[in-house]
Amino acid sequence: MAGALAVSALILSLAPPQTIGPWWVLALLGFLAMAWVVLQPAATLRDDMLPPLAIVLAALGLAVVARVSPDLAQKQQAWLVVSLVLVLLAGPAFTNFRRFAAYKYLWVIASLALFGLLLAFGQEVNGARLWIKLGPVQYEPIELIKLFIVLFLSAYLAEMADVIAAARPWSLRANLKYLGPLFIGWGASMAILVVQRDLGMATLLLFTFATLLFVATRRADIVVLGAAIFAAVAFWAMRHYPYVQTRIAVWRNPFADPLGAGFQSSQSYYALAAGGIFGTGYRLGHPGFIPDVATDYVYAAFSEEFGLLGALLVLLIFLGLVRRIFATGLEQPDLYTKLLAAGLGATLGFQIFIIVGGVIGLFPLTGITLPFVSYGGSSLVANFLLVALVWAMSARPKRPSTDSG
């Protein structure tokens, strides 16, 4: 962590003057980050690369946000403080994470309650109804919902995986009996798509649901069926929601309307092209030409100023983080921990894949964030909690030292 903080300090020292700080906020962030790893239980060993990787990614994100919007950088700093404080407070509970399996239906109730709050008090921004505003604070509940869904699916599949795997595909009664609760996860993705018009988060939840189901049961027929139904609903949404139609049209040809709907996407492509292999240099590019650069297009801004090599370096850091999350599950003996690690790793990995793929034009851009890097307090809090939970899951007892004397 000390090394990660040194790298983070170097990164933030390059930011434009008076966009980050004051100094005591940075000192507080450093203190909280050190406390995060120092206060782990003394009798266990953990994968101590997980917290530093998250800190370095957050520092990179803060530097990019400070480059494009000093006001948002100040807010991002505040959310970083909140995230690290919550990580410290949640530490004791995460140490006993296996108890979460006993409350699997509570996670479903919490998800439905958050959905209800969105329906009643949610605000629509850029065509998607995803935010709840409480005074000056605007929060995106779906960031917590995705974690709740993983907690529920992991606990349920840990109990029922053998039964579901043994059920014959043509046995409708058996499949409905044991798969019914599981499709709450699939139904949640449908609800997000239909009610909130957010194709990106719906796709993320579907991928996570399919990954967990296949890892637990090896039943490809259920995965294919769920994907087919999702594709049908997505096609229906494309035909009935102008917002989704616009996203797809922009993806197919952003230069058809370069000063209107395609403006952001075309400017993002220009930024990627301007960066080349080595980049224009930090603070020497023009990422401000992209309107929502701090949220949806932060990867394009980073690629412009740090080039292809810098963009690949960030992806390698993400790859290292996701790989370690999956490795945590493989090293644990119980099925619940294995499934929980697989679900959390899939959630983080697919989110990176969806947003980066959208920015570089592999598929339509969606409104989800690049974890730790994009501006967004709700995303920052949820992803730090995700890493803290996996870090607690990686704990293993220390081997007693042998006295050779």
QUITAGI-V248444 format. One record per residue. N is the residue number from 1. RES is the residue in one small letter. NEAR is the number of other C-alpha atoms within 8 Angstrom. Layout:
((N/RES/NEAR) (N/RES/NEAR))
This chain:
((1/m/9) (2/a/6) (3/g/7) (4/a/11) (5/l/12) (6/a/8) (7/v/9) (8/s/12) (9/a/8) (10/l/8) (11/i/11) (12/l/12) (13/s/6) (14/l/8) (15/a/11) (16/p/9) (17/p/5) (18/q/6) (19/t/12) (20/i/13) (21/g/9) (22/p/7) (23/w/6) (24/w/7) (25/v/9) (26/l/9) (27/a/8) (28/l/9) (29/l/11) (30/g/9) (31/f/8) (32/l/11) (33/a/11) (34/m/10) (35/a/9) (36/w/11) (37/v/10) (38/v/6) (39/l/6) (40/q/7) (41/p/5) (42/a/5) (43/a/6) (44/t/10) (45/l/10) (46/r/9) (47/d/8) (48/d/8) (49/m/6) (50/l/11) (51/p/12) (52/p/12) (53/l/11) (54/a/12) (55/i/12) (56/v/12) (57/l/12) (58/a/10) (59/a/12) (60/l/12) (61/g/12) (62/l/14) (63/a/12) (64/v/13) (65/v/15) (66/a/15) (67/r/11) (68/v/10) (69/s/9) (70/p/11) (71/d/8) (72/l/10) (73/a/14) (74/q/11) (75/k/8) (76/q/12) (77/q/11) (78/a/8) (79/w/11) (80/l/12) (81/v/11) (82/v/9) (83/s/12) (84/l/13) (85/v/9) (86/l/10) (87/v/12) (88/l/9) (89/l/7) (90/a/8) (91/g/10) (92/p/7) (93/a/7) (94/f/11) (95/t/8) (96/n/8) (97/f/11) (98/r/7) (99/r/7) (100/f/10) (101/a/13) (102/a/6) (103/y/8) (104/k/13) (105/y/7) (106/l/7) (107/w/12) (108/v/11) (109/i/8) (110/a/10) (111/s/11) (112/l/8) (113/a/8) (114/l/11) (115/f/9) (116/g/8) (117/l/10) (118/l/14) (119/l/7) (120/a/6) (121/f/8) (122/g/12) (123/q/10) (124/e/9) (125/v/8) (126/n/4) (127/g/7) (128/a/9) (129/r/13) (130/l/13) (131/w/13) (132/i/13) (133/k/11) (134/l/7) (135/g/5) (136/p/5) (137/v/6) (138/q/9) (139/y/10) (140/e/10) (141/p/13) (142/i/9) (143/e/10) (144/l/8) (145/i/11) (146/k/10) (147/l/11) (148/f/12) (149/i/12) (150/v/13) (151/l/13) (152/f/13) (153/l/13) (154/s/15) (155/a/14) (156/y/11) (157/l/12) (158/a/11) (159/e/7) (160/m/9) (161/a/10) (162/d/8) (163/v/8) (164/i/11) (165/a/10) (166/a/6) (167/a/9) (168/r/7) (169/p/7) (170/w/4) (171/s/8) (172/l/7) (173/r/6) (174/a/9) (175/n/13) (176/l/8) (177/k/7) (178/y/11) (179/l/9) (180/g/9) (181/p/6) (182/l/10) (183/f/8) (184/i/8) (185/g/12) (186/w/12) (187/g/8) (188/a/10) (189/s/13) (190/m/11) (191/a/9) (192/i/13) (193/l/14) (194/v/9) (195/v/7) (196/q/10) (197/r/14) (198/d/13) (199/l/11) (200/g/11) (201/m/14) (202/a/13) (203/t/9) (204/l/12) (205/l/14) (206/l/12) (207/f/11) (208/t/13) (209/f/13) (210/a/10) (211/t/11) (212/l/13) (213/l/12) (214/f/11) (215/v/8) (216/a/11) (217/t/10) (218/r/8) (219/r/9) (220/a/7) (221/d/7) (222/i/7) (223/v/11) (224/v/8) (225/l/8) (226/g/10) (227/a/9) (228/a/8) (229/i/8) (230/f/9) (231/a/8) (232/a/8) (233/v/9) (234/a/10) (235/f/8) (236/w/8) (237/a/12) (238/m/10) (239/r/8) (240/h/6) (241/y/9) (242/p/8) (243/y/8) (244/v/11) (245/q/10) (246/t/9) (247/r/11) (248/i/9) (249/a/9) (250/v/14) (251/w/12) (252/r/6) (253/n/8) (254/p/14) (255/f/9) (256/a/7) (257/d/9) (258/p/10) (259/l/6) (260/g/6) (261/a/10) (262/g/14) (263/f/13) (264/q/10) (265/s/11) (266/s/11) (267/q/10) (268/s/13) (269/y/10) (270/y/8) (271/a/14) (272/l/13) (273/a/8) (274/a/9) (275/g/15) (276/g/11) (277/i/7) (278/f/11) (279/g/14) (280/t/13) (281/g/9) (282/y/8) (283/r/7) (284/l/7) (285/g/9) (286/h/6) (287/p/11) (288/g/7) (289/f/6) (290/i/11) (291/p/6) (292/d/8) (293/v/13) (294/a/12) (295/t/11) (296/d/14) (297/y/12) (298/v/14) (299/y/10) (300/a/15) (301/a/14) (302/f/12) (303/s/15) (304/e/17) (305/e/14) (306/f/15) (307/g/16) (308/l/12) (309/l/9) (310/g/12) (311/a/12) (312/l/8) (313/l/8) (314/v/9) (315/l/8) (316/l/8) (317/i/10) (318/f/10) (319/l/9) (320/g/8) (321/l/11) (322/v/12) (323/r/9) (324/r/9) (325/i/13) (326/f/11) (327/a/8) (328/t/13) (329/g/14) (330/l/8) (331/e/7) (332/q/9) (333/p/7) (334/d/6) (335/l/7) (336/y/12) (337/t/13) (338/k/13) (339/l/15) (340/l/13) (341/a/13) (342/a/13) (343/g/14) (344/l/13) (345/g/12) (346/a/12) (347/t/13) (348/l/10) (349/g/11) (350/f/11) (351/q/13) (352/i/11) (353/f/8) (354/i/12) (355/i/15) (356/v/10) (357/g/11) (358/g/12) (359/v/14) (360/i/8) (361/g/9) (362/l/7) (363/f/7) (364/p/10) (365/l/13) (366/t/13) (367/g/9) (368/i/9) (369/t/13) (370/l/14) (371/p/11) (372/f/12) (373/v/14) (374/s/13) (375/y/14) (376/g/9) (377/g/10) (378/s/10) (379/s/12) (380/l/13) (381/v/13) (382/a/11) (383/n/10) (384/f/12) (385/l/11) (386/l/10) (387/v/11) (388/a/12) (389/l/10) (390/v/12) (391/w/13) (392/a/12) (393/m/11) (394/s/13) (395/a/10) (396/r/7) (397/p/7) (398/k/7) (399/r/4) (400/p/4) (401/s/4) (402/t/4) (403/d/4) (404/s/3) (405/g/2))
